Amino acid sequence: MLKYIKESKSKKSYKAEIYVDVYEDVYTIGQGDNVNSYNYILKSDTLDGLINKLYDKLDIEKSDLKYDNINNYDWASELWCSKLIDENERTPDKSDISMYKNNSYMLYRANYHILLSIVGEIPINIKEFERLGIK
């Protein structure tokens, strides 16, 4: 039993706190009023696993995430992402985009501020993000 406790204490756990602000987005004007804000947390035993959960949950690709520690938090690293979503918070299809461009369909801009950390430790080093192709 003692061996199990020691092993579990030394195991790292990664956490992403995701803060989302959703705005109306008009094709000819751009970002409008804030219509929703919310947050949630994802966790994983590995950084790779956590990043993959982000890709799946947000329906994004590696190139969509940007590393920028703009707030200089000493307890977390910051990733940013922004994308168009429909009223059900899903990625719009080509038909939705076409109607949006003709001002006949409302889409929304979701701005994601993602704080990543090793639970109980320090922010994740930028070299770990670079290893995963996030710059």
N, CA, C and O atoms as a GROMACS GRO file, in nm:
protein
  540
    1MET      N    1   0.081  -0.120   0.000
    1MET     CA    2   0.000   0.000   0.000
    1MET      C    3   0.086   0.126   0.000
    1MET      O    4   0.054   0.222  -0.071
    2LEU      N    5   0.192   0.128   0.077
    2LEU     CA    6   0.279   0.244   0.080
    2LEU      C    7   0.342   0.271  -0.055
    2LEU      O    8   0.353   0.387  -0.096
    3LYS      N    9   0.382   0.167  -0.125
    3LYS     CA   10   0.440   0.185  -0.258
    3LYS      C   11   0.341   0.254  -0.351
    3LYS      O   12   0.379   0.343  -0.427
    4TYR      N   13   0.215   0.213  -0.346
    4TYR     CA   14   0.111   0.273  -0.430
    4TYR      C   15   0.096   0.422  -0.398
    4TYR      O   16   0.085   0.503  -0.490
    5ILE      N   17   0.095   0.458  -0.274
    5ILE     CA   18   0.080   0.599  -0.234
    5ILE      C   19   0.197   0.682  -0.286
    5ILE      O   20   0.176   0.791  -0.338
    6LYS      N   21   0.318   0.632  -0.272
    6LYS     CA   22   0.435   0.706  -0.322
    6LYS      C   23   0.427   0.726  -0.472
    6LYS      O   24   0.454   0.835  -0.522
    7GLU      N   25   0.391   0.621  -0.546
    7GLU     CA   26   0.383   0.633  -0.691
    7GLU      C   27   0.276   0.734  -0.732
    7GLU      O   28   0.300   0.813  -0.823
    8SER      N   29   0.162   0.733  -0.669
    8SER     CA   30   0.055   0.824  -0.710
    8SER      C   31   0.089   0.968  -0.674
    8SER      O   32   0.043   1.060  -0.743
    9LYS      N   33   0.167   0.991  -0.568
    9LYS     CA   34   0.205   1.127  -0.533
    9LYS      C   35   0.302   1.186  -0.634
    9LYS      O   36   0.299   1.307  -0.659
   10SER      N   37   0.388   1.103  -0.693
   10SER     CA   38   0.488   1.155  -0.786
   10SER      C   39   0.434   1.170  -0.928
   10SER      O   40   0.499   1.230  -1.013
   11LYS      N   41   0.317   1.117  -0.956
   11LYS     CA   42   0.259   1.124  -1.089
   11LYS      C   43   0.204   1.264  -1.116
   11LYS      O   44   0.133   1.321  -1.033
   12LYS      N   45   0.239   1.320  -1.232
   12LYS     CA   46   0.191   1.453  -1.267
   12LYS      C   47   0.050   1.445  -1.321
   12LYS      O   48   0.009   1.346  -1.381
   13SER      N   49  -0.023   1.551  -1.299
   13SER     CA   50  -0.157   1.567  -1.354
   13SER      C   51  -0.164   1.706  -1.415
   13SER      O   52  -0.117   1.803  -1.355
   14TYR      N   53  -0.221   1.716  -1.534
   14TYR     CA   54  -0.228   1.843  -1.606
   14TYR      C   55  -0.372   1.893  -1.609
   14TYR      O   56  -0.467   1.815  -1.617
   15LYS      N   57  -0.386   2.025  -1.602
   15LYS     CA   58  -0.519   2.085  -1.597
   15LYS      C   59  -0.526   2.203  -1.693
   15LYS      O   60  -0.432   2.281  -1.706
   16ALA      N   61  -0.641   2.216  -1.761
   16ALA     CA   62  -0.669   2.332  -1.847
   16ALA      C   63  -0.796   2.398  -1.795
   16ALA      O   64  -0.902   2.337  -1.793
   17GLU      N   65  -0.783   2.523  -1.754
   17GLU     CA   66  -0.899   2.604  -1.717
   17GLU      C   67  -0.932   2.686  -1.840
   17GLU      O   68  -0.851   2.768  -1.885
   18ILE      N   69  -1.051   2.666  -1.895
   18ILE     CA   70  -1.089   2.728  -2.021
   18ILE      C   71  -1.197   2.834  -1.994
   18ILE      O   72  -1.304   2.803  -1.943
   19TYR      N   73  -1.164   2.958  -2.030
   19TYR     CA   74  -1.258   3.070  -2.014
   19TYR      C   75  -1.304   3.111  -2.153
   19TYR      O   76  -1.222   3.141  -2.241
   20VAL      N   77  -1.434   3.113  -2.172
   20VAL     CA   78  -1.490   3.138  -2.304
   20VAL      C   79  -1.578   3.263  -2.302
   20VAL      O   80  -1.664   3.278  -2.216
   21ASP      N   81  -1.554   3.352  -2.396
   21ASP     CA   82  -1.641   3.467  -2.418
   21ASP      C   83  -1.697   3.454  -2.558
   21ASP      O   84  -1.622   3.438  -2.655
   22VAL      N   85  -1.829   3.460  -2.570
   22VAL     CA   86  -1.896   3.443  -2.699
   22VAL      C   87  -1.959   3.576  -2.740
   22VAL      O   88  -2.030   3.640  -2.661
   23TYR      N   89  -1.933   3.617  -2.864
   23TYR     CA   90  -1.982   3.743  -2.917
   23TYR      C   91  -2.062   3.720  -3.045
   23TYR      O   92  -2.033   3.627  -3.121
   24GLU      N   93  -2.161   3.805  -3.069
   24GLU     CA   94  -2.226   3.804  -3.200
   24GLU      C   95  -2.120   3.842  -3.302
   24GLU      O   96  -2.031   3.923  -3.273
   25ASP      N   97  -2.129   3.786  -3.421
   25ASP     CA   98  -2.031   3.817  -3.524
   25ASP      C   99  -2.106   3.842  -3.654
   25ASP      O  100  -2.170   3.751  -3.707
   26VAL      N  101  -2.097   3.963  -3.705
   26VAL     CA  102  -2.161   4.000  -3.831
   26VAL      C  103  -2.052   4.010  -3.937
   26VAL      O  104  -1.954   4.082  -3.918
   27TYR      N  105  -2.069   3.939  -4.046
   27TYR     CA  106  -1.965   3.929  -4.148
   27TYR      C  107  -1.916   4.066  -4.196
   27TYR      O  108  -1.795   4.086  -4.211
   28THR      N  109  -2.006   4.158  -4.219
   28THR     CA  110  -1.966   4.288  -4.273
   28THR      C  111  -1.916   4.386  -4.166
   28THR      O  112  -1.850   4.485  -4.198
   29ILE      N  113  -1.946   4.358  -4.040
   29ILE     CA  114  -1.909   4.449  -3.932
   29ILE      C  115  -1.800   4.390  -3.842
   29ILE      O  116  -1.707   4.461  -3.802
   30GLY      N  117  -1.811   4.262  -3.812
   30GLY     CA  118  -1.715   4.197  -3.722
   30GLY      C  119  -1.780   4.164  -3.588
   30GLY      O  120  -1.901   4.146  -3.578
   31GLN      N  121  -1.696   4.156  -3.489
   31GLN     CA  122  -1.739   4.115  -3.356
   31GLN      C  123  -1.834   4.217  -3.294
   31GLN      O  124  -1.807   4.338  -3.294
   32GLY      N  125  -1.945   4.168  -3.241
   32GLY     CA  126  -2.045   4.255  -3.179
   32GLY      C  127  -2.052   4.235  -3.029
   32GLY      O  128  -1.950   4.222  -2.962
   33ASP      N  129  -2.174   4.234  -2.977
   33ASP     CA  130  -2.198   4.226  -2.833
   33ASP      C  131  -2.165   4.088  -2.776
   33ASP      O  132  -2.180   3.985  -2.842
   34ASN      N  133  -2.120   4.089  -2.651
   34ASN     CA  134  -2.097   3.965  -2.577
   34ASN      C  135  -2.233   3.907  -2.542
   34ASN      O  136  -2.316   3.976  -2.482
   35VAL      N  137  -2.256   3.781  -2.579
   35VAL     CA  138  -2.385   3.717  -2.552
   35VAL      C  139  -2.375   3.602  -2.453
   35VAL      O  140  -2.477   3.553  -2.405
   36ASN      N  141  -2.253   3.558  -2.422
   36ASN     CA  142  -2.238   3.448  -2.327
   36ASN      C  143  -2.093   3.440  -2.280
   36ASN      O  144  -2.000   3.469  -2.356
   37SER      N  145  -2.075   3.399  -2.156
   37SER     CA  146  -1.943   3.372  -2.100
   37SER      C  147  -1.956   3.253  -2.008
   37SER      O  148  -2.054   3.241  -1.934
   38TYR      N  149  -1.859   3.165  -2.012
   38TYR     CA  150  -1.861   3.048  -1.925
   38TYR      C  151  -1.719   2.993  -1.916
   38TYR      O  152  -1.630   3.036  -1.989
   39ASN      N  153  -1.700   2.898  -1.827
   39ASN     CA  154  -1.570   2.834  -1.814
   39ASN      C  155  -1.588   2.688  -1.773
   39ASN      O  156  -1.692   2.648  -1.720
   40TYR      N  157  -1.485   2.611  -1.798
   40TYR     CA  158  -1.485   2.471  -1.757
   40TYR      C  159  -1.340   2.424  -1.747
   40TYR      O  160  -1.248   2.494  -1.787
   41ILE      N  161  -1.322   2.304  -1.693
   41ILE     CA  162  -1.189   2.249  -1.668
   41ILE      C  163  -1.176   2.113  -1.735
   41ILE      O  164  -1.268   2.031  -1.732
   42LEU      N  165  -1.060   2.090  -1.797
   42LEU     CA  166  -1.024   1.959  -1.850
   42LEU      C  167  -0.900   1.913  -1.776
   42LEU      O  168  -0.815   1.994  -1.739
   43LYS      N  169  -0.888   1.783  -1.755
   43LYS     CA  170  -0.770   1.727  -1.688
   43LYS      C  171  -0.721   1.604  -1.762
   43LYS      O  172  -0.796   1.536  -1.832
   44SER      N  173  -0.590   1.577  -1.746
   44SER     CA  174  -0.531   1.458  -1.805
   44SER      C  175  -0.403   1.424  -1.728
   44SER      O  176  -0.346   1.509  -1.660
   45ASP      N  177  -0.360   1.300  -1.740
   45ASP     CA  178  -0.236   1.258  -1.677
   45ASP      C  179  -0.113   1.298  -1.757
   45ASP      O  180  -0.001   1.293  -1.706
   46THR      N  181  -0.132   1.339  -1.884
   46THR     CA  182  -0.020   1.382  -1.968
   46THR      C  183  -0.055   1.512  -2.038
   46THR      O  184  -0.173   1.542  -2.060
   47LEU      N  185   0.047   1.589  -2.074
   47LEU     CA  186   0.024   1.712  -2.149
   47LEU      C  187  -0.031   1.680  -2.287
   47LEU      O  188  -0.122   1.747  -2.336
   48ASP      N  189   0.023   1.575  -2.350
   48ASP     CA  190  -0.027   1.535  -2.482
   48ASP      C  191  -0.175   1.502  -2.474
   48ASP      O  192  -0.253   1.542  -2.561
   49GLY      N  193  -0.214   1.428  -2.371
   49GLY     CA  194  -0.354   1.390  -2.354
   49GLY      C  195  -0.442   1.512  -2.332
   49GLY      O  196  -0.553   1.518  -2.384
   50LEU      N  197  -0.392   1.609  -2.256
   50LEU     CA  198  -0.469   1.731  -2.230
   50LEU      C  199  -0.487   1.812  -2.358
   50LEU      O  200  -0.596   1.861  -2.386
   51ILE      N  201  -0.380   1.827  -2.435
   51ILE     CA  202  -0.389   1.902  -2.561
   51ILE      C  203  -0.486   1.832  -2.656
   51ILE      O  204  -0.565   1.899  -2.723
   52ASN      N  205  -0.481   1.700  -2.663
   52ASN     CA  206  -0.575   1.626  -2.748
   52ASN      C  207  -0.719   1.646  -2.702
   52ASN      O  208  -0.810   1.654  -2.785
   53LYS      N  209  -0.742   1.654  -2.571
   53LYS     CA  210  -0.876   1.683  -2.520
   53LYS      C  211  -0.921   1.822  -2.563
   53LYS      O  212  -1.037   1.842  -2.597
   54LEU      N  213  -0.827   1.918  -2.562
   54LEU     CA  214  -0.859   2.054  -2.610
   54LEU      C  215  -0.900   2.050  -2.758
   54LEU      O  216  -1.001   2.110  -2.796
   55TYR      N  217  -0.821   1.980  -2.840
   55TYR     CA  218  -0.854   1.970  -2.983
   55TYR      C  219  -0.994   1.913  -3.002
   55TYR      O  220  -1.072   1.964  -3.082
   56ASP      N  221  -1.025   1.808  -2.929
   56ASP     CA  222  -1.156   1.743  -2.942
   56ASP      C  223  -1.269   1.831  -2.890
   56ASP      O  224  -1.370   1.849  -2.958
   57LYS      N  225  -1.252   1.885  -2.771
   57LYS     CA  226  -1.359   1.964  -2.708
   57LYS      C  227  -1.389   2.092  -2.785
   57LYS      O  228  -1.505   2.128  -2.804
   58LEU      N  229  -1.284   2.159  -2.830
   58LEU     CA  230  -1.302   2.287  -2.899
   58LEU      C  231  -1.316   2.270  -3.050
   58LEU      O  232  -1.346   2.366  -3.121
   59ASP      N  233  -1.296   2.148  -3.100
   59ASP     CA  234  -1.300   2.120  -3.243
   59ASP      C  235  -1.204   2.213  -3.317
   59ASP      O  236  -1.243   2.285  -3.409
   60ILE      N  237  -1.078   2.208  -3.274
   60ILE     CA  238  -0.974   2.293  -3.334
   60ILE      C  239  -0.856   2.206  -3.375
   60ILE      O  240  -0.851   2.087  -3.347
   61GLU      N  241  -0.761   2.271  -3.444
   61GLU     CA  242  -0.637   2.206  -3.484
   61GLU      C  243  -0.521   2.275  -3.416
   61GLU      O  244  -0.536   2.381  -3.355
   62LYS      N  245  -0.405   2.212  -3.426
   62LYS     CA  246  -0.284   2.264  -3.363
   62LYS      C  247  -0.258   2.410  -3.401
   62LYS      O  248  -0.221   2.490  -3.316
   63SER      N  249  -0.277   2.442  -3.528
   63SER     CA  250  -0.247   2.578  -3.575
   63SER      C  251  -0.342   2.683  -3.517
   63SER      O  252  -0.313   2.802  -3.524
   64ASP      N  253  -0.454   2.640  -3.460
   64ASP     CA  254  -0.550   2.735  -3.401
   64ASP      C  255  -0.505   2.787  -3.265
   64ASP      O  256  -0.546   2.896  -3.224
   65LEU      N  257  -0.423   2.710  -3.194
   65LEU     CA  258  -0.378   2.750  -3.060
   65LEU      C  259  -0.254   2.838  -3.069
   65LEU      O  260  -0.163   2.812  -3.146
   66LYS      N  261  -0.254   2.942  -2.989
   66LYS     CA  262  -0.139   3.033  -2.983
   66LYS      C  263  -0.094   3.044  -2.838
   66LYS      O  264  -0.175   3.063  -2.747
   67TYR      N  265   0.037   3.033  -2.818
   67TYR     CA  266   0.096   3.050  -2.685
   67TYR      C  267   0.130   3.196  -2.666
   67TYR      O  268   0.201   3.254  -2.748
   68ASP      N  269   0.081   3.257  -2.560
   68ASP     CA  270   0.115   3.395  -2.527
   68ASP      C  271   0.087   3.416  -2.379
   68ASP      O  272  -0.029   3.425  -2.338
   69ASN      N  273   0.193   3.422  -2.300
   69ASN     CA  274   0.179   3.440  -2.156
   69ASN      C  275   0.164   3.588  -2.123
   69ASN      O  276   0.242   3.644  -2.046
   70ILE      N  277   0.064   3.650  -2.182
   70ILE     CA  278   0.044   3.794  -2.174
   70ILE      C  279   0.024   3.844  -2.029
   70ILE      O  280   0.065   3.955  -1.996
   71ASN      N  281  -0.036   3.761  -1.945
   71ASN     CA  282  -0.062   3.801  -1.806
   71ASN      C  283   0.050   3.764  -1.711
   71ASN      O  284   0.046   3.798  -1.593
   72ASN      N  285   0.151   3.694  -1.762
   72ASN     CA  286   0.267   3.654  -1.681
   72ASN      C  287   0.229   3.585  -1.550
   72ASN      O  288   0.288   3.612  -1.446
   73TYR      N  289   0.131   3.497  -1.557
   73TYR     CA  290   0.095   3.420  -1.438
   73TYR      C  291   0.214   3.334  -1.398
   73TYR      O  292   0.282   3.278  -1.483
   74ASP      N  293   0.238   3.322  -1.267
   74ASP     CA  294   0.346   3.236  -1.222
   74ASP      C  295   0.296   3.094  -1.192
   74ASP      O  296   0.374   3.007  -1.154
   75TRP      N  297   0.168   3.072  -1.208
   75TRP     CA  298   0.109   2.941  -1.177
   75TRP      C  299   0.050   2.870  -1.299
   75TRP      O  300   0.005   2.756  -1.288
   76ALA      N  301   0.049   2.936  -1.415
   76ALA     CA  302  -0.010   2.875  -1.535
   76ALA      C  303   0.051   2.934  -1.661
   76ALA      O  304   0.104   3.044  -1.660
   77SER      N  305   0.041   2.858  -1.769
   77SER     CA  306   0.079   2.905  -1.902
   77SER      C  307  -0.049   2.932  -1.979
   77SER      O  308  -0.152   2.868  -1.955
   78GLU      N  309  -0.042   3.028  -2.071
   78GLU     CA  310  -0.164   3.072  -2.141
   78GLU      C  311  -0.162   3.034  -2.289
   78GLU      O  312  -0.064   3.056  -2.360
   79LEU      N  313  -0.273   2.976  -2.331
   79LEU     CA  314  -0.298   2.952  -2.473
   79LEU      C  315  -0.424   3.030  -2.510
   79LEU      O  316  -0.511   3.053  -2.426
   80TRP      N  317  -0.432   3.071  -2.635
   80TRP     CA  318  -0.544   3.150  -2.684
   80TRP      C  319  -0.596   3.088  -2.814
   80TRP      O  320  -0.520   3.029  -2.891
   81CYS      N  321  -0.725   3.103  -2.836
   81CYS     CA  322  -0.786   3.052  -2.958
   81CYS      C  323  -0.915   3.130  -2.982
   81CYS      O  324  -0.981   3.171  -2.887
   82SER      N  325  -0.949   3.149  -3.107
   82SER     CA  326  -1.073   3.216  -3.143
   82SER      C  327  -1.130   3.147  -3.266
   82SER      O  328  -1.056   3.114  -3.359
   83LYS      N  329  -1.262   3.125  -3.267
   83LYS     CA  330  -1.323   3.059  -3.383
   83LYS      C  331  -1.470   3.095  -3.394
   83LYS      O  332  -1.534   3.136  -3.297
   84LEU      N  333  -1.523   3.078  -3.514
   84LEU     CA  334  -1.666   3.097  -3.537
   84LEU      C  335  -1.741   2.972  -3.490
   84LEU      O  336  -1.695   2.860  -3.509
   85ILE      N  337  -1.858   2.994  -3.428
   85ILE     CA  338  -1.943   2.884  -3.386
   85ILE      C  339  -2.088   2.918  -3.422
   85ILE      O  340  -2.122   3.034  -3.446
   86ASP      N  341  -2.172   2.816  -3.425
   86ASP     CA  342  -2.315   2.841  -3.447
   86ASP      C  343  -2.386   2.854  -3.313
   86ASP      O  344  -2.322   2.856  -3.208
   87GLU      N  345  -2.519   2.865  -3.316
   87GLU     CA  346  -2.595   2.886  -3.192
   87GLU      C  347  -2.588   2.766  -3.097
   87GLU      O  348  -2.622   2.778  -2.979
   88ASN      N  349  -2.544   2.651  -3.148
   88ASN     CA  350  -2.528   2.532  -3.064
   88ASN      C  351  -2.382   2.508  -3.025
   88ASN      O  352  -2.346   2.400  -2.978
   89GLU      N  353  -2.300   2.609  -3.045
   89GLU     CA  354  -2.157   2.607  -3.011
   89GLU      C  355  -2.080   2.503  -3.090
   89GLU      O  356  -1.980   2.448  -3.042
   90ARG      N  357  -2.125   2.476  -3.211
   90ARG     CA  358  -2.054   2.383  -3.300
   90ARG      C  359  -1.988   2.461  -3.413
   90ARG      O  360  -2.026   2.574  -3.444
   91THR      N  361  -1.888   2.399  -3.472
   91THR     CA  362  -1.821   2.459  -3.587
   91THR      C  363  -1.920   2.464  -3.703
   91THR      O  364  -1.977   2.361  -3.739
   92PRO      N  365  -1.943   2.582  -3.762
   92PRO     CA  366  -2.039   2.593  -3.873
   92PRO      C  367  -1.992   2.517  -3.997
   92PRO      O  368  -1.872   2.508  -4.023
   93ASP      N  369  -2.088   2.465  -4.072
   93ASP     CA  370  -2.053   2.396  -4.197
   93ASP      C  371  -2.047   2.499  -4.311
   93ASP      O  372  -2.071   2.618  -4.290
   94LYS      N  373  -2.015   2.452  -4.432
   94LYS     CA  374  -1.999   2.543  -4.546
   94LYS      C  375  -2.127   2.619  -4.578
   94LYS      O  376  -2.121   2.736  -4.616
   95SER      N  377  -2.241   2.555  -4.563
   95SER     CA  378  -2.369   2.620  -4.589
   95SER      C  379  -2.393   2.734  -4.489
   95SER      O  380  -2.438   2.842  -4.527
   96ASP      N  381  -2.363   2.708  -4.361
   96ASP     CA  382  -2.376   2.811  -4.258
   96ASP      C  383  -2.287   2.931  -4.288
   96ASP      O  384  -2.329   3.046  -4.275
   97ILE      N  385  -2.165   2.904  -4.330
   97ILE     CA  386  -2.069   3.011  -4.361
   97ILE      C  387  -2.119   3.093  -4.480
   97ILE      O  388  -2.109   3.215  -4.480
   98SER      N  389  -2.172   3.026  -4.580
   98SER     CA  390  -2.223   3.095  -4.698
   98SER      C  391  -2.339   3.188  -4.660
   98SER      O  392  -2.343   3.303  -4.704
   99MET      N  393  -2.432   3.139  -4.579
   99MET     CA  394  -2.544   3.223  -4.536
   99MET      C  395  -2.495   3.337  -4.447
   99MET      O  396  -2.549   3.448  -4.453
  100TYR      N  397  -2.396   3.311  -4.365
  100TYR     CA  398  -2.335   3.412  -4.278
  100TYR      C  399  -2.275   3.525  -4.362
  100TYR      O  400  -2.293   3.643  -4.331
  101LYS      N  401  -2.205   3.488  -4.468
  101LYS     CA  402  -2.144   3.588  -4.555
  101LYS      C  403  -2.248   3.671  -4.630
  101LYS      O  404  -2.220   3.784  -4.672
  102ASN      N  405  -2.369   3.615  -4.648
  102ASN     CA  406  -2.479   3.688  -4.712
  102ASN      C  407  -2.568   3.760  -4.610
  102ASN      O  408  -2.675   3.809  -4.645
  103ASN      N  409  -2.522   3.765  -4.485
  103ASN     CA  410  -2.596   3.829  -4.375
  103ASN      C  411  -2.734   3.770  -4.355
  103ASN      O  412  -2.826   3.840  -4.311
  104SER      N  413  -2.752   3.641  -4.385
  104SER     CA  414  -2.881   3.577  -4.363
  104SER      C  415  -2.875   3.472  -4.253
  104SER      O  416  -2.972   3.399  -4.231
  105TYR      N  417  -2.761   3.463  -4.185
  105TYR     CA  418  -2.745   3.364  -4.078
  105TYR      C  419  -2.648   3.420  -3.974
  105TYR      O  420  -2.541   3.471  -4.010
  106MET      N  421  -2.685   3.410  -3.846
  106MET     CA  422  -2.600   3.464  -3.739
  106MET      C  423  -2.501   3.357  -3.692
  106MET      O  424  -2.539   3.245  -3.658
  107LEU      N  425  -2.374   3.394  -3.692
  107LEU     CA  426  -2.270   3.313  -3.629
  107LEU      C  427  -2.212   3.392  -3.513
  107LEU      O  428  -2.235   3.512  -3.499
  108TYR      N  429  -2.137   3.323  -3.433
  108TYR     CA  430  -2.081   3.382  -3.312
  108TYR      C  431  -1.931   3.359  -3.309
  108TYR      O  432  -1.880   3.262  -3.365
  109ARG      N  433  -1.861   3.450  -3.243
  109ARG     CA  434  -1.716   3.438  -3.226
  109ARG      C  435  -1.691   3.393  -3.082
  109ARG      O  436  -1.727   3.462  -2.987
  110ALA      N  437  -1.628   3.275  -3.068
  110ALA     CA  438  -1.591   3.225  -2.936
  110ALA      C  439  -1.442   3.250  -2.916
  110ALA      O  440  -1.359   3.203  -2.993
  111ASN      N  441  -1.410   3.326  -2.812
  111ASN     CA  442  -1.271   3.354  -2.777
  111ASN      C  443  -1.236   3.271  -2.654
  111ASN      O  444  -1.299   3.282  -2.550
  112TYR      N  445  -1.134   3.187  -2.668
  112TYR     CA  446  -1.094   3.096  -2.562
  112TYR      C  447  -0.962   3.142  -2.500
  112TYR      O  448  -0.863   3.162  -2.570
  113HIS      N  449  -0.962   3.158  -2.369
  113HIS     CA  450  -0.842   3.187  -2.291
  113HIS      C  451  -0.819   3.062  -2.207
  113HIS      O  452  -0.900   3.030  -2.120
  114ILE      N  453  -0.710   2.993  -2.233
  114ILE     CA  454  -0.685   2.862  -2.172
  114ILE      C  455  -0.564   2.872  -2.081
  114ILE      O  456  -0.454   2.907  -2.125
  115LEU      N  457  -0.584   2.841  -1.955
  115LEU     CA  458  -0.476   2.842  -1.857
  115LEU      C  459  -0.437   2.698  -1.828
  115LEU      O  460  -0.516   2.621  -1.774
  116LEU      N  461  -0.314   2.662  -1.864
  116LEU     CA  462  -0.265   2.526  -1.843
  116LEU      C  463  -0.163   2.522  -1.732
  116LEU      O  464  -0.078   2.610  -1.721
  117SER      N  465  -0.172   2.419  -1.651
  117SER     CA  466  -0.076   2.404  -1.542
  117SER      C  467  -0.060   2.257  -1.506
  117SER      O  468  -0.146   2.174  -1.536
  118ILE      N  469   0.051   2.229  -1.440
  118ILE     CA  470   0.070   2.099  -1.379
  118ILE      C  471   0.009   2.113  -1.240
  118ILE      O  472   0.049   2.200  -1.163
  119VAL      N  473  -0.086   2.029  -1.209
  119VAL     CA  474  -0.158   2.042  -1.083
  119VAL      C  475  -0.060   2.037  -0.966
  119VAL      O  476   0.018   1.943  -0.951
  120GLY      N  477  -0.066   2.142  -0.884
  120GLY     CA  478   0.018   2.150  -0.765
  120GLY      C  479   0.161   2.189  -0.793
  120GLY      O  480   0.244   2.184  -0.702
  121GLU      N  481   0.193   2.227  -0.916
  121GLU     CA  482   0.331   2.263  -0.948
  121GLU      C  483   0.338   2.398  -1.018
  121GLU      O  484   0.269   2.493  -0.979
  122ILE      N  485   0.420   2.408  -1.120
  122ILE     CA  486   0.452   2.533  -1.187
  122ILE      C  487   0.391   2.536  -1.327
  122ILE      O  488   0.341   2.434  -1.373
  123PRO      N  489   0.394   2.650  -1.395
  123PRO     CA  490   0.344   2.655  -1.532
  123PRO      C  491   0.421   2.560  -1.623
  123PRO      O  492   0.534   2.522  -1.594
  124ILE      N  493   0.358   2.522  -1.730
  124ILE     CA  494   0.421   2.432  -1.828
  124ILE      C  495   0.520   2.514  -1.911
  124ILE      O  496   0.488   2.622  -1.959
  125ASN      N  497   0.639   2.461  -1.927
  125ASN     CA  498   0.745   2.528  -2.001
  125ASN      C  499   0.709   2.537  -2.149
  125ASN      O  500   0.651   2.444  -2.205
  126ILE      N  501   0.742   2.650  -2.211
  126ILE     CA  502   0.711   2.671  -2.353
  126ILE      C  503   0.772   2.562  -2.442
  126ILE      O  504   0.717   2.532  -2.548
  127LYS      N  505   0.883   2.503  -2.401
  127LYS     CA  506   0.946   2.396  -2.480
  127LYS      C  507   0.853   2.275  -2.494
  127LYS      O  508   0.858   2.204  -2.594
  128GLU      N  509   0.770   2.252  -2.393
  128GLU     CA  510   0.673   2.143  -2.401
  128GLU      C  511   0.568   2.172  -2.509
  128GLU      O  512   0.528   2.082  -2.581
  129PHE      N  513   0.525   2.297  -2.521
  129PHE     CA  514   0.430   2.336  -2.625
  129PHE      C  515   0.496   2.326  -2.762
  129PHE      O  516   0.436   2.276  -2.857
  130GLU      N  517   0.619   2.373  -2.773
  130GLU     CA  518   0.691   2.366  -2.901
  130GLU      C  519   0.706   2.222  -2.946
  130GLU      O  520   0.697   2.193  -3.066
  131ARG      N  521   0.729   2.130  -2.852
  131ARG     CA  522   0.741   1.987  -2.884
  131ARG      C  523   0.612   1.936  -2.949
  131ARG      O  524   0.615   1.845  -3.032
  132LEU      N  525   0.500   1.995  -2.908
  132LEU     CA  526   0.370   1.955  -2.964
  132LEU      C  527   0.330   2.037  -3.085
  132LEU      O  528   0.222   2.018  -3.141
  133GLY      N  529   0.419   2.130  -3.128
  133GLY     CA  530   0.393   2.210  -3.247
  133GLY      C  531   0.311   2.335  -3.222
  133GLY      O  532   0.259   2.394  -3.316
  134ILE      N  533   0.297   2.376  -3.095
  134ILE     CA  534   0.220   2.497  -3.062
  134ILE      C  535   0.319   2.611  -3.039
  134ILE      O  536   0.411   2.600  -2.959
  135LYS      N  537   0.298   2.720  -3.112
  135LYS     CA  538   0.391   2.834  -3.099
  135LYS      C  539   0.316   2.958  -3.062
  135LYS      O  540   0.376   3.064  -3.046
   0.00000   0.00000   0.00000
